[in-house]
Amino acid sequence: MTTETTTSAKLHQKSCVVFGATSAIAQAVASEHAKHGYALALVGRNQEKLEQIKSHLVTLGASQVSIHVQDLNAFDKHEELLQGILAEIGQYDRVLIAQGTLPEQRDIEKNYALTEQCIKDNALNTISLATSIANAMEAQKAGKIAIISSVAGDRGRQSNYIYGACKAMVTTFAAGLRNRLQASNVHVITIKPGFVDTPMTAHIPKGALWAQPEDVAKDIMSAFEKDKNIVYTPWFWRYIMLIIQHVPEFIFKKLKL
Ligand SMILES: NC(=O)c1ccc[n+]([C@@H]2O[C@H](COP(=O)([O-])OP(=O)(O)OC[C@H]3O[C@@H](n4cnc5c(N)ncnc54)[C@H](OP(=O)(O)O)[C@@H]3O)[C@@H](O)[C@H]2O)c1
């Protein structure tokens, strides 16, 4: 793990820590925060991409940007990573957890090692980070943490039930955390995007239901500002998933979804 800050000064209290900061959605959220003068701590595994993102965020108006190069599947490095970030920012203000992968269901369903990798990529690293951050926020009696789950976690489908199961784990974890921490003035936001045009979905043909990362970022900013709990983004996915969740199982199991 390497850590680099723009200056030795502590980051301003108005800060946002972004995990999986090279993600297209995370970059759009970081850009919105930069425009509002936030200090940003970016965590990702690709230093070159992080440097490019940092330059862009400084141009947009971020008061400070630090970079932390870390593969987030290195669970044994999480405490050191988080201590380094906390040493910069003093205490957590806003946190976004965005990293994830979308492996091909047909490849991973026949190979448990790949299934386990998917669970690490999409659930366990998020849960590990959120556990430590939530405990720190609970102690400081403040903080907002937004966790990107997915509509895929709302119901298992044959085309992506392993990724979906990971996101279901994240959704349930975030719900419990929100319930536990509301008494401590800590706010937990579950973000459930539908189809978003990002590198993760570059191979999938696009249609009318697709959103851009910037649209999702605006919803995430609004969720931070208005202390929302569960955010479907774009909004219409709430109704699509309501219908999907209510299809009786004896019909649902026969559908090619
Ligand atoms: N796009 C969609 O349709 C969609 C829908 C619902 C939910 N989501 C969720 O939205 C989040 C952001 O994804 P995105 O759409 O913005 O896709 P993306 O641009 O492909 O971003 C995924 C990011 O996760 C990072 N990452 C993966 N594993 C990592 C690890 N072990 N350590 C550090 N970074 C890691 C990748 O880093 P590298 O750049 O180094 O590869 C990449 O930047 C994900 O949680 C995804 O599951 C996306």
The ligand as a Gaussian input file, in Angstrom:
#p B3LYP/6-31G(d) Opt

LIG

0 1
 N      -22.628000      -0.558000     -14.147000
 C      -23.772000      -1.074000     -13.735000
 O      -24.705000      -1.349000     -14.531000
 C      -23.981000      -1.335000     -12.254000
 C      -25.272000      -1.677000     -11.829000
 C      -25.486000      -1.917000     -10.472000
 C      -24.442000      -1.796000      -9.578000
 N      -23.187000      -1.445000     -10.030000
 C      -22.121000      -1.342000      -9.031000
 O      -21.555000      -0.047000      -9.100000
 C      -20.240000      -0.102000      -8.563000
 C      -19.308000       0.672000      -9.467000
 O      -19.194000      -0.007000     -10.716000
 P      -19.119000       0.746000     -12.128000
 O      -20.364000       0.479000     -12.839000
 O      -18.694000       2.143000     -11.908000
 O      -18.025000      -0.101000     -12.877000
 P      -16.460000       0.116000     -13.145000
 O      -16.216000       1.451000     -13.743000
 O      -16.012000      -1.092000     -13.871000
 O      -15.857000       0.159000     -11.681000
 C      -15.571000      -0.959000     -10.893000
 C      -14.338000      -0.555000     -10.119000
 O      -14.077000      -1.457000      -9.061000
 C      -12.680000      -1.499000      -8.921000
 N      -12.278000      -2.699000      -8.221000
 C      -12.725000      -3.960000      -8.418000
 N      -12.120000      -4.809000      -7.590000
 C      -11.259000      -4.047000      -6.854000
 C      -10.332000      -4.352000      -5.841000
 N      -10.167000      -5.628000      -5.402000
 N       -9.613000      -3.361000      -5.306000
 C       -9.771000      -2.089000      -5.740000
 N      -10.623000      -1.736000      -6.694000
 C      -11.360000      -2.713000      -7.249000
 C      -12.145000      -1.491000     -10.345000
 O      -10.807000      -1.072000     -10.305000
 P       -9.822000      -1.118000     -11.593000
 O      -10.102000       0.179000     -12.316000
 O       -8.475000      -1.148000     -10.991000
 O      -10.187000      -2.338000     -12.359000
 C      -13.100000      -0.511000     -11.006000
 O      -12.601000       0.791000     -10.952000
 C      -19.902000      -1.582000      -8.400000
 O      -20.068000      -1.950000      -7.047000
 C      -20.950000      -2.278000      -9.251000
 O      -21.204000      -3.595000      -8.816000
 C      -22.950000      -1.206000     -11.337000

